[in-house]
Structures are given as C-alpha cells and as structure tokens.
Amino acid sequence: MTNQPVTIFDHLGEENLHKLVDQFYDRVSADDELTELFPDDLTETRRKQKQFLTQFFGGQPLYTEEHGHPMLRARHMPFKITETKAQAWLACMAAALVDTGIEKNVREAMFDRLSHTAKHMINSTDDETIRR
C-alpha cells in the first residue's frame, strides 16, 4: 500500500464540490459584472466546471479525459477578462466556498489556488473595456 498525499478533492468530496459549483454559478448568473462572460444557460458550464475543479483539486482527470488539456488561458482569451471581472469572479467563489460550509483550512487552500488562476486569466485592462 502506497502513501499517497491527501488532496483538496479528498477533503472536499464530489458532493461538496458539486454544491460549490452550483452555489458559485447561482452567484455568477446574478452578477452584472460577470453575466456577459457566460451563456444564459449555465448547464454545460456547470458540468465542465465540476469536471475541471475535480481535476484541479486532485481528483480524477475528468476534464482532460473529455476535453483535452484545459489550456485555461487560451480557452479564456476570446473573453475580455479584466482585474475587475477577476475580482468579481473571486468574490462569487469566496461566498460560495463559505456557503457550502467547507472547512476553513480547505477553503483557504482552494481560494489561494483559484486566486492565482484568476489573476492568470486577466487579458484586458479595465480601461480597454470602458473605451469599447
């Protein structure tokens, strides 16, 4: 028997991860800053996010198995993602993490990883958005 490290996904579990994603997208769909980035019907977006976050936090590589390498920055490049939008995304995620009842140390580890990723997705300045 090998001692494999316990992952964030192991602490969280599939059910809580799914609750988190649903809580998150409920917030996203009500956030005026974010709605333009997402389709009206978030069913497929939720499904893909559940796959991605499972993999991102150490679970099975569900996203890669179905869609190939995530290539996050490339996949998000068609969308104008500003610092303001990244912060709005993170605010929705922070609230969803709390409301899902995730243990504080796990919640903080998750938010830290997601914060780095959100910052990496920024591809526009807020000034560019205003000038459109």
C-alpha contacts under 8 A as a table, 3 or more apart, distances in Angstrom:
res1	aa1	res2	aa2	distance
6	V	10	D	6.02
6	V	11	H	7.41
7	T	10	D	5.01
7	T	11	H	6.58
7	T	57	F	6.60
7	T	58	G	5.33
7	T	59	G	7.55
8	I	11	H	5.15
8	I	12	L	6.09
8	I	57	F	5.29
8	I	58	G	6.37
8	I	106	V	6.63
8	I	109	A	7.88
8	I	110	M	7.40
9	F	12	L	4.91
9	F	13	G	5.58
9	F	14	E	7.43
9	F	17	L	7.84
9	F	54	T	6.45
9	F	57	F	5.07
9	F	58	G	5.47
9	F	59	G	5.57
10	D	13	G	5.53
10	D	58	G	7.58
10	D	59	G	7.29
11	H	106	V	7.30
12	L	15	E	7.98
12	L	16	N	5.89
12	L	17	L	6.38
12	L	102	I	7.26
12	L	106	V	7.69
13	G	16	N	5.63
13	G	17	L	6.22
14	E	17	L	5.06
14	E	18	H	6.14
14	E	54	T	7.50
15	E	18	H	5.22
15	E	19	K	6.27
16	N	19	K	4.93
16	N	20	L	6.02
16	N	100	T	6.99
16	N	102	I	7.83
17	L	20	L	5.00
17	L	21	V	6.30
17	L	50	K	7.03
17	L	53	L	7.67
17	L	54	T	7.37
18	H	21	V	5.19
18	H	22	D	6.22
18	H	50	K	6.14
19	K	22	D	5.15
19	K	23	Q	6.04
19	K	100	T	6.51
20	L	23	Q	5.11
20	L	24	F	5.98
20	L	96	A	5.82
20	L	97	L	6.28
20	L	100	T	5.73
21	V	24	F	4.97
21	V	25	Y	6.17
21	V	46	R	6.51
21	V	49	Q	6.99
21	V	50	K	6.44
21	V	96	A	7.79
22	D	25	Y	5.30
22	D	26	D	6.13
22	D	46	R	6.90
23	Q	26	D	5.19
23	Q	27	R	6.54
23	Q	96	A	5.25
23	Q	99	D	7.65
23	Q	100	T	7.36
24	F	27	R	5.27
24	F	28	V	6.26
24	F	92	C	5.83
24	F	93	M	5.53
24	F	95	A	7.70
24	F	96	A	5.09
25	Y	28	V	4.69
25	Y	29	S	5.94
25	Y	42	L	7.47
25	Y	46	R	7.12
26	D	29	S	5.45
26	D	30	A	6.73
27	R	30	A	5.26
27	R	31	D	6.26
27	R	92	C	5.74
27	R	96	A	7.87
28	V	31	D	5.10
28	V	34	L	6.12
28	V	35	T	6.63
28	V	89	W	7.26
28	V	92	C	6.40
29	S	32	D	7.97
29	S	34	L	7.43
29	S	35	T	5.80
29	S	40	D	7.91
30	A	35	T	7.26
31	D	34	L	5.48
31	D	35	T	6.13
31	D	88	A	7.89
32	D	35	T	5.58
32	D	36	E	7.77
33	E	36	E	7.34
33	E	84	T	8.00
33	E	85	K	6.25
33	E	88	A	6.78
34	L	37	L	5.56
34	L	38	F	7.09
34	L	85	K	6.44
34	L	88	A	7.11
34	L	89	W	7.17
35	T	38	F	5.47
35	T	39	P	7.61
35	T	40	D	7.91
36	E	39	P	7.61
37	L	79	F	6.56
37	L	80	K	7.96
38	F	42	L	7.38
39	P	42	L	6.10
41	D	44	E	7.61
42	L	45	T	4.97
42	L	46	R	5.89
43	T	46	R	5.31
43	T	47	R	6.38
44	E	47	R	5.00
44	E	48	K	6.17
45	T	48	K	5.25
45	T	49	Q	6.05
46	R	49	Q	5.07
46	R	50	K	6.13
47	R	50	K	5.21
47	R	51	Q	6.42
48	K	51	Q	5.03
48	K	52	F	6.05
48	K	63	Y	6.84
49	Q	52	F	4.92
49	Q	53	L	5.90
50	K	53	L	5.36
50	K	54	T	6.04
51	Q	54	T	5.28
51	Q	55	Q	6.49
51	Q	61	P	7.61
51	Q	62	L	5.12
51	Q	63	Y	4.83
52	F	55	Q	5.25
52	F	56	F	5.92
52	F	61	P	7.74
52	F	62	L	6.86
52	F	63	Y	4.99
52	F	64	T	7.95
52	F	70	P	7.79
53	L	56	F	4.68
53	L	57	F	5.86
54	T	57	F	5.58
54	T	58	G	6.50
54	T	59	G	4.92
54	T	60	Q	6.42
54	T	61	P	7.26
54	T	62	L	7.16
55	Q	58	G	5.25
55	Q	59	G	4.79
55	Q	60	Q	5.38
55	Q	61	P	4.70
55	Q	62	L	6.29
55	Q	63	Y	6.77
56	F	59	G	7.28
57	F	110	M	7.77
61	P	64	T	5.50
61	P	65	E	6.12
62	L	65	E	5.19
62	L	66	E	6.47
63	Y	66	E	5.47
63	Y	67	H	5.73
63	Y	68	G	6.96
63	Y	69	H	7.75
63	Y	70	P	7.17
64	T	67	H	5.20
64	T	68	G	4.22
64	T	69	H	5.12
64	T	70	P	6.47
65	E	68	G	6.04
67	H	70	P	7.36
70	P	75	R	7.72
71	M	74	A	5.50
71	M	75	R	6.07
72	L	75	R	5.19
72	L	76	H	6.14
72	L	121	M	7.45
73	R	76	H	5.21
73	R	77	M	6.03
73	R	120	H	7.17
73	R	121	M	5.53
74	A	77	M	5.15
75	R	78	P	7.19
76	H	79	F	5.68
76	H	81	I	7.93
76	H	121	M	6.80
77	M	80	K	7.27
77	M	121	M	7.88
77	M	123	N	6.90
80	K	122	I	7.87
80	K	123	N	6.44
80	K	124	S	5.69
80	K	129	T	7.47
81	I	85	K	5.89
81	I	86	A	6.67
81	I	121	M	6.69
81	I	122	I	4.92
81	I	123	N	5.46
81	I	124	S	5.62
81	I	125	T	7.83
82	T	85	K	5.11
82	T	86	A	6.14
82	T	122	I	5.25
82	T	123	N	6.38
82	T	124	S	4.97
82	T	125	T	5.19
82	T	126	D	5.54
82	T	129	T	8.00
83	E	86	A	5.04
83	E	87	Q	6.09
83	E	119	K	7.42
83	E	122	I	6.23
83	E	124	S	7.87
83	E	125	T	6.86
83	E	126	D	6.86
84	T	87	Q	5.14
84	T	88	A	6.18
84	T	126	D	6.86
85	K	88	A	4.96
85	K	89	W	6.09
86	A	89	W	5.03
86	A	90	L	6.16
86	A	118	A	5.65
86	A	119	K	6.62
86	A	121	M	7.73
86	A	122	I	6.89
87	Q	90	L	4.99
87	Q	91	A	6.05
88	A	91	A	5.00
88	A	92	C	6.30
89	W	92	C	5.26
89	W	93	M	6.29
89	W	118	A	7.82
90	L	93	M	4.92
90	L	94	A	5.94
90	L	114	L	7.73
90	L	115	S	6.83
90	L	118	A	7.37
91	A	94	A	5.05
91	A	95	A	6.23
92	C	95	A	5.34
92	C	96	A	6.18
93	M	96	A	4.98
93	M	97	L	6.02
93	M	111	F	7.82
94	A	97	L	5.13
94	A	98	V	6.41
94	A	111	F	6.96
95	A	98	V	5.21
95	A	99	D	6.09
96	A	99	D	5.03
96	A	100	T	5.90
97	L	100	T	5.33
97	L	101	G	6.72
97	L	102	I	6.09
97	L	107	R	6.21
98	V	101	G	5.36
98	V	102	I	6.32
98	V	107	R	7.59
99	D	102	I	7.78
102	I	106	V	6.71
102	I	107	R	5.72
103	E	106	V	5.46
103	E	107	R	5.93
104	K	107	R	4.96
104	K	108	E	6.04
105	N	108	E	5.16
105	N	109	A	6.25
106	V	109	A	5.13
106	V	110	M	6.12
107	R	110	M	5.14
107	R	111	F	6.07
108	E	111	F	5.09
108	E	112	D	6.05
109	A	112	D	5.18
109	A	113	R	6.43
110	M	113	R	5.34
110	M	114	L	6.16
111	F	114	L	5.00
111	F	115	S	5.86
112	D	115	S	5.13
112	D	116	H	6.53
113	R	116	H	5.41
113	R	117	T	6.47
114	L	117	T	5.01
114	L	118	A	6.01
115	S	118	A	5.09
115	S	119	K	6.21
116	H	119	K	5.29
116	H	120	H	6.29
117	T	120	H	5.01
117	T	121	M	6.45
118	A	121	M	5.21
118	A	122	I	6.97
119	K	122	I	5.58
122	I	125	T	7.95
124	S	128	E	6.48
124	S	129	T	7.54
125	T	128	E	5.34
125	T	129	T	6.86
126	D	129	T	5.25
126	D	130	I	6.47
127	D	130	I	5.15
127	D	131	R	6.34
128	E	131	R	5.30
128	E	132	R	6.68
129	T	132	R	5.63
